[in-house]
Amino acid sequence: MAIAIHTAKLAAEAVNESSSPEAARQRYAKSWYALFYGRLRIGRMIQTLFGAGTGSRIAVGLLRYSPALSTQLMARTHGQPF
């Protein structure tokens, strides 16, 4: 839900701050890519890991004993408040 709301905010800013529809589209695409592409890519990689039985058990065990790694993972997939 947060990505949808943030996306709407990006779209509104692009429309308000652009002089043409094409400029708004380009601004929106650039902003979206900068904010979400990396987060979604990492999320997809994590999803494949947790989809496997053995891989999932190893990942959960590793994250349980490594709070720093857990925190880093959350930061890379959840982004910053807007």
Kinemage of the C-alpha trace (Angstrom):
@kinemage 1
@onewidth
@group {chain A} dominant
@subgroup {mainchain}
@vectorlist {calphas} color= white
{ca met a 1} P 0.000 0.000 0.000
{ca ala a 2} L 2.822 2.402 0.814
{ca ile a 3} L 4.310 2.041 -2.671
{ca ala a 4} L 0.926 2.851 -4.237
{ca ile a 5} L 0.538 6.002 -2.152
{ca his a 6} L 4.123 7.063 -2.779
{ca thr a 7} L 3.634 6.436 -6.511
{ca ala a 8} L 0.578 8.699 -6.524
{ca lys a 9} L 2.631 11.398 -4.791
{ca leu a 10} L 5.365 11.076 -7.439
{ca ala a 11} L 2.806 11.314 -10.230
{ca ala a 12} L 1.194 14.420 -8.735
{ca glu a 13} L 4.570 16.095 -8.303
{ca ala a 14} L 5.574 15.230 -11.867
{ca val a 15} L 2.358 16.718 -13.271
{ca asn a 16} L 2.543 19.844 -11.109
{ca glu a 17} L 6.209 20.544 -11.844
{ca ser a 18} L 6.320 19.772 -15.567
{ca ser a 19} L 5.473 21.928 -18.531
{ca ser a 20} L 4.171 19.152 -20.793
{ca pro a 21} L 2.675 15.679 -20.500
{ca glu a 22} L 5.825 14.130 -21.972
{ca ala a 23} L 8.042 15.939 -19.457
{ca ala a 24} L 5.744 14.759 -16.656
{ca arg a 25} L 5.991 11.154 -17.876
{ca gln a 26} L 9.775 11.340 -18.056
{ca arg a 27} L 10.061 12.947 -14.623
{ca tyr a 28} L 7.715 10.374 -13.094
{ca ala a 29} L 9.557 7.430 -14.681
{ca lys a 30} L 12.924 8.697 -13.500
{ca ser a 31} L 11.641 9.290 -9.959
{ca trp a 32} L 9.903 5.913 -9.791
{ca tyr a 33} L 12.980 4.068 -11.014
{ca ala a 34} L 15.220 5.839 -8.505
{ca leu a 35} L 12.935 5.065 -5.558
{ca phe a 36} L 11.495 1.628 -6.282
{ca tyr a 37} L 13.512 -0.354 -8.806
{ca gly a 38} L 16.241 -1.455 -6.392
{ca arg a 39} L 13.818 -2.202 -3.571
{ca leu a 40} L 11.640 -4.383 -5.778
{ca arg a 41} L 14.649 -6.165 -7.281
{ca ile a 42} L 15.964 -7.082 -3.832
{ca gly a 43} L 12.467 -8.134 -2.778
{ca arg a 44} L 12.211 -10.509 -5.740
{ca met a 45} L 15.587 -12.062 -4.888
{ca ile a 46} L 14.528 -12.556 -1.281
{ca gln a 47} L 11.219 -14.045 -2.376
{ca thr a 48} L 12.985 -16.724 -4.434
{ca leu a 49} L 15.190 -17.549 -1.452
{ca phe a 50} L 12.234 -17.919 0.893
{ca gly a 51} L 10.341 -19.987 -1.645
{ca ala a 52} L 12.815 -22.866 -1.288
{ca gly a 53} L 12.560 -25.188 1.723
{ca thr a 54} L 16.230 -25.520 2.635
{ca gly a 55} L 17.098 -22.010 1.513
{ca ser a 56} L 14.282 -20.627 3.618
{ca arg a 57} L 15.440 -22.454 6.748
{ca ile a 58} L 19.015 -21.263 6.248
{ca ala a 59} L 17.917 -17.662 5.627
{ca val a 60} L 15.660 -17.558 8.682
{ca gly a 61} L 18.407 -19.064 10.839
{ca leu a 62} L 20.933 -16.563 9.540
{ca leu a 63} L 18.634 -13.588 10.067
{ca arg a 64} L 17.675 -14.767 13.547
{ca tyr a 65} L 21.296 -14.628 14.689
{ca ser a 66} L 22.303 -11.529 12.762
{ca pro a 67} L 20.230 -8.494 13.794
{ca ala a 68} L 22.440 -6.183 11.727
{ca leu a 69} L 21.723 -8.199 8.587
{ca ser a 70} L 17.997 -8.184 9.359
{ca thr a 71} L 18.038 -4.415 9.835
{ca gln a 72} L 19.935 -3.908 6.577
{ca leu a 73} L 17.500 -6.144 4.707
{ca met a 74} L 14.522 -4.202 6.045
{ca ala a 75} L 16.119 -0.865 5.167
{ca arg a 76} L 16.823 -1.962 1.587
{ca thr a 77} L 13.292 -3.221 0.946
{ca his a 78} L 11.108 -0.785 2.899
{ca gly a 79} L 12.601 2.571 1.924
{ca gln a 80} L 12.281 5.850 3.784
{ca pro a 81} L 9.108 7.506 5.062
{ca phe a 82} L 7.848 10.247 2.740
